[in-house]
Structures are given as structure tokens and as C-alpha cells.
Amino acid sequence: MAKRAIFEDVGTGARAEARAGGIDAGRRGDRGAVRVFLAVLFALVVAMIAVGGLTRLTDSGLSITEWRPVTGALPPLSAEAWEAEFALYRAIPEYQLQNRGMTLAEFQTIYWWEWGHRQLGRVIGLVWLLGFVGLLATKKIPPGWTGRLVLLGALGGLQGAIGWWMVSSGLEGTMLDVASYRLATHLGLAFVILGLIAWFMLDLSRSAADLLQARRLAEPRLATWGTVLIAAVLFQVILGALVAGIDAGRNYTDWPLMAGGLTPPDMWALEPWWRNLFENDGTVQFFHRLWGYALLGLVIAAAVAARRSAHRKTRLAFTAALHMTVLQIVLGVVTVMYSSPWYFAIVHQLGAVVLLVLVIRARHRAGTPLPQSVRQP
């Protein structure tokens, strides 16, 4: 074997692949592929939240009275099939107590909304399955990421089951809508799934080595603030779903008062008292408003704490969350004052999506600050 000089450059020739960063570079494409996959899922889940909101706002959610995950992908294809579907709808309380006399054409309008909502759910499931299998088969899933992708698929399947659990609550007795707490569970899980996808995408936007190094610069106190904000936003989303579930946003259209008072009249009229938290439109809207003010206070406190951060982009992330919180409150006030027309209501719902993503980004940057030039203030 030929002798080598002590100071020979080992970064040339056949050994070039051993240069610094070579291992991470080999995995970078894998992280990119998974990130594209998650970006597609993210866009589909946002669309699902919007379509679900419009389905609720158009009172279309109970138009399909059976859960057929596979065969239900095909809509009625003949006049006889439409009549059979309409007959099933005429047997439920919503038709008998609220929509009696509805024509077949009117039924078809609400049917297509619910069918589109369920069909989009099937598309998301199919995209996840094909994408996951494809990434697994081509070995593009980075180490440690298989379980996270499986988790998203499992939560998606659970979401479908919860969706039917929600719909079934409006098919019996005297229910004119789905149970509000089931709607809140359904929407809350959708936001949890969306939040996980956003967090995973943020992780994948940087190399594993970069994240490892960034964690050494983490700001634990600020990260705690970020965690609190994520929980606070998710809780507000659940309260908003309770408002939507009983159309509470279409009553008490004055602001900042409610029917001229600090609290709505008959706030605790229902017995037992806890029913008011789910079924009393004034009580539900009051607590949604109250938590909105509390959330604003929390975001202001977090933004003030972030001003002491040594990392400019972390400070900007918390500031962006504050700006979006203010905008979201303004959207909520306008939505209420105009008695929740669908176009304001859906913008307000999508505003919650933006706010959640921004507080998740702020939390992520507090735990793994982005590198910056020493010249940056």
C-alpha cells in the first residue's frame, strides 16, 4: 500500500463523498419529497375545513342519512335513485320539522354539498394512502418519520368515523341539526391534524443537523408561551364550533354588549346548568367572545416576552401572530354584527386556520431559532 502524506487532502478523488455534510445532503431530497406530500395534504385539509363550514352554513350536513364509505362515493345516477335518497331524507326530523314540502331540486342542492364534503374526505384518504405507500416503496421516508406519517393517516380515519358519529346525532328524535359538541369534536380534530401537518412541514424545511444545532439556542420560556397560544387557539376553535352548531352567531348582533347588557339575558335558563354551555345561544356566544379577549391578552403578553428574544425572526413570528389575532377578532365582530352571513363566517373560519399556523410557527421558532447574521439586530 502506498504511503500517504500526513497532511494529504482527503476531500479529493474517490473519497469526495465523505466531505462534511455528505450524509445530510443524501437525505435532503427525502425530506423534500415528504414535505411536498405534506403540503398537498395541508392544502386538502384546509379545503376540507372550508367545504365543511359551507356545508354547515347551508344546512346540508344531514342530507345523506347513511354512512357508506365505499359505495357512497357514487351519487344517485337515476331518477329512481334520487327518489330513494330523498325518501331517506324525508324520514328524519330535519325534513319533518323544518323542511317539509322541500322539492327534489332543493334537496339535490343540499345533497351535493354534503356529497362533496364526504368525497373530499375520500380524496384526502386516497392521497395519503398513495403518497405514503409511494414514499415507503421508494425509501424516501427519512429515519424516524414513518410513525408520524402513519399517525396522520390514523387520525384521518378517526376523523371520518367522528364525522359519521356527528351526523348520526341529527337523525333521530327532534334534532334539527347535529349535536354541537360532536361538531366541535369533528372540527377540533381537523385543526389538530392541520396543526400537526404544519409542524411537520416546519421540521422538514430545515436539515436534521440544522434543527439539532438550533435546539441548543432554544428559548424555553418563549417556547412555553408558544405552547400556551396553540392550546388557547384550539380551545377558541372548539368554542367557535359550538357557536356554529346552534347558530349562536346569528343572534345578539350588537357589540361590545349583548342585547344591551354585559351578559346575555337568561344566560343560565336551561337545566341542568351545564346544558347552557352547549345549547344556550347567548351563553355559547358570550364565552366565545370572552375567550377571544383572553386570547388577545395572551398573545400580547407572548409578543412582549418575544421582544427580549435575541433572534429577530422569532420576534417577528410572535408579532405576526399578534397582528393576525387582532384581525381575527375584527372579523369575528363583523361576522356577528351582520348576523353571520356565509361569506363572513367562512372567512372568519379560515382566519382561524391562518392564526393557528402562525402561532405554531412562532412556537417552532422559539424552540429551534433560525440562524441569523451577527449584524442583524
N, C-alpha and C positions, 0 to 999 in steps of 0.2 A: 504494500500500500504506500502511495506517495505521501511524503511528508508535507504538512501544511504549515504555513507561517502562523505564528501566534495571533497576529492581527489581520488575518485574511478576512475579507468581506464575505460573510456568509449569506448576504442578501442578494447574490447574483447567481446566474446559471440555474441549474436544476433545482436549487434549494430556494428559489424565489417565493415559492408558495408558503414558506414558513415565516415570511415577513410579518411584522406586527399588524394585528387586525385581520389576518387572513381567515381565521376561523369565523369571526363575527361577520366578515364580508360574505362568507359562504352561506350564512344563514339569513342574510339581509333580504334576499329575494323571497324566501319562505315567509318572513314577516310581512313583506309587502303583499304577497298573494292572500294571506289570511286577512290582512287589513282591507283589501278590496272586497273580499267576501263579506266582511262585517259591514262595510259601507253600504253594500247592496241591501243587507238585512236591515240596517238602520233606516234607510230610505223607505223600505217597505213597511216597517213598523210605524214610522211617522204617518205614512199614508193610511195605515190601518186605524190609527188613532183619529185621524180626520174623518175618515169614512164612518167609523163607529160613532163619532159625535154627530155627524149629519144624519145617520140612521136614527139616533135617539131624538134629534130635534125634529125630524119629520114623522115621528111616531110610527116608525116602520119595523121596530125590533121584534114585534110579536106576529108578523105576517106569515112566518114559516113556523109551523107548530110541531115539527118533528126534527129529530136530530139524526141525519143520515150523512155521516162524514164522507162516505164514498159515493153512493148513488145520488146524494143530494147535489153533487156537482152539476148534474144536468137539470136545467129548469123545465117546467112543463112545455111540451113540444106539440101539443094538440089542444083543440077546444075542449075535449073531454078531460084532459089532464088539468087544464086550467080550472074547469068547473069543480073537479075533485079537490084541488088545492084550496079553492075558495070556500068549499063546503067545510073543510077543516077549520078555516079561519072563522067562519060564521058560528062555530060551536064554542068559541072561547069568550070570556067576559068582555074583552075589549070591543068586540063587534056587537055583542048583545046589549051592552050598557052604554056604549059611546058611539059606535059607527054603524048602527042598524040602518039599513037602507043603502049602504055603500054599493056602488056599481062594480062590475067586474073590472072595468077600466081603471077605476080608482084603486081597487085592490092591487091591480098589476103594478101601479106606480110604487106603492109601499113594498110590494113583494121584491121588485128589482133592487131596491135599496138594501134590504136585508140579504138577498141572494148575493149581491155584490160584496157585502161585508164578509159573508161567510166564504165566498170564493177567494177573496183576497187572503183570508186566513189559510186556505188550502195552498195558495201560491207561495206564501211565506214558508209553510211546512215543506213544500216541494223544493224550494230554493235552498233551504237549509240542508235537506237530505242530499240533494245532488251535489251541493257545494262541499259538504263535509266528506262524503264518500270520495269525491274527486280529489280533494286535498289529501285525504288519507291514502288513497291509492297511489298518488304521485309523490308521497312522502314529503309534502310541503308544509306539514304542520310542525312548527318549532317544538323543541322539547318543553314539556310542561303545559302545552296548550290544548291537548286533546280533551282533557277533562272539562276545560272551560267551554269549548265548543259543544260538547255533549250537554253541559248544563243549560246552554241556551236552547238546544233542541228539546230538552225535557221540560223546561219552563214554557216553551211554545205549546207543547202537547197539553200541559196542565191548563194553559190559558184557554184552549179550545174546550176542555171539559168544564171549566168555570163559566165559559160563555153559555153553554147549554144549561148549566145549573142556574144561571141568571135568567135566561129566557123561560125556563120551566116555572119560575115563580109567578109569572104573569098569565099562566094558562088555566088557573083554577080559581074558584071562589068568586070574589067580586073585584079582583085586581084589574086595574085598567092599564097598569104599567108593570115593569119588572120591579122587584124589591130593591129599594135604593141601596141597601147595604151590600147586596150582591153586585149591583152595578159598580159600587165603589171598589169592591174587591177586584172586579174584572179590569177596571181602568187602572187601579193601583198597580196590579201586576204588569200591565202593559208598560207603565212608566218604569217599573223596576227592570224589566227586560231591556227597555231602551237605555236606561242608565248603565246597565252592565255592558251593553254593546259600546256605548260611548267611552266608558273607562278602558275597555279592552283596546279600542282604537287608539286611545291616547298612549297606552303602553306600547303598542306596536308602531307608533310613529317615531320611536327612538330605538336605538340599538340596545340590546341587553346590557352591554358594557356601559353605555351612557347612563342607563337607568341605575345601574349598580353604583356608579360614581356619584350620581345626583342624590341618591338616598343619604349619602354622607353629609350633604348640605341641607337636609330636611329641616323644616321649622315645625316641631311638634305642636306647639301652641296654636299656630296658624292652621295646621292640618286638622286639629280638633275643631276649630271654628268651621272649617270646610265640611267636616262630617256632620256637625250640628245643622248647617244650612241644607245639606242634602236631605236629612231627615225632616227638617221643617218644610221644605218644598214638597216632599212626598206626602206629608200629612195634609198640606193645603190642597193638593190634588185630590186626595180622598174626600175632604170636605166639599170640594167643588163638585165631585161626582154625586155626593148626597144631595147637593143643591139641584143638580140636573135631574136626578132620579125622581124628584117630586115637583119639578118645575118651579122650585122656590125662587128662581131668578126672575120670574115674570110677575112677582108680587113685590110690594114695598119698593117702589121705584124712586123714592126720594133718598137723598144723600146729603150730608152725613147722618141725618136722622132716619128713623124707620117709623112711618106713619106718624110723623111729628114728634116722636119721642126717642130717648136714647136707646130703649129696647122696644121690640115689637109688642103689641098687645097680646094677651093670652099666651105668653111665652111658655108657660108650663101647664097648659089647659088639659093635655092628654094624660090619661092614667094607664099604667104606672108612669112615673115622671120620665123614665129613660126613653119612652116612645117619642117624646118631643125631639130628641136628638136625631131621630131618623125620619119622622113623619110630620112634624110641625114646620110648615114652610118658613114662618117667621124666625123660629129658633135656629133652624139649619142655616138660613142666610145670615143671621146675626153672628153665629160662630165662625162662618166663613169670612165675614168682614173682619171680625175681631182678630182672627189668626193672621189675616193679611197685614194688619197693623203690627202685630207682634213679629211677623216675618220681616217686615221692613226694618224694625228696630234691630233685629238680629243681624241683618245684612249690613246695616250702618255700622254696628259695633265691629263686625268682622272686617269691613273695609277700613275702619280706623286702625284696627290692630295691624292690618296688612301694610299700612303706611310706614311701619317701622321695619318692614322686610328689607333685606339687603338686595333683593332680586327684583328688578324693575318689572319684568314680565309677570311675576307673581302679584305684584301690587296692581298692575293693570287688569289682571284676571278678576280680582275681587272688586275692582272699580266697575268693570263691565257687568258683573253680577248685580251690583247696586243699581246701575242705570236701568237694567232690564227689570228689576223688581219694581222700580218706580213706574216704568212704562206699563207693566203688567197690572199694577193697581189702577192706573188710569183707564186701561182697557176694561177692567172689571167694573169700575164705576160707570163708565159709558154704557156698558152692556146692561147693567141693572137699570139705569135711568131710561133706557129705551125699551125696557121690558124684554130683554134677551132675544132680539131678532137673530135668526140663524147665522147671518154673516158676521155680526159682532161676537156671538157666542163661539163660533168656530175659530175666529182669530184669537180670542181670549184663551181658548184651549191650546192652540198651537203656541201661544206665548208662554204657556207653562212648559212646553217642550223645550223652548229656547232657554228659559230660565234654569231648568234642571241641568241642561248640558253645560251652561255657563258656571253653575256652582260646582258641578263635577270637575270641570276644567280647573277651577280655582283650587279645589281640594287636591287635585293631582299635582298641580304646580307647587303647592305648599309642601307636599311630600317628596317630590322629585323636581326641584327647581331647574329651569332651563339655563344652560350656560350663557354667560354674557361677557362682553368685553370689560376689561378693568377700567375703561374710560367711561362706561355707562354709569350714570348716577343711580 
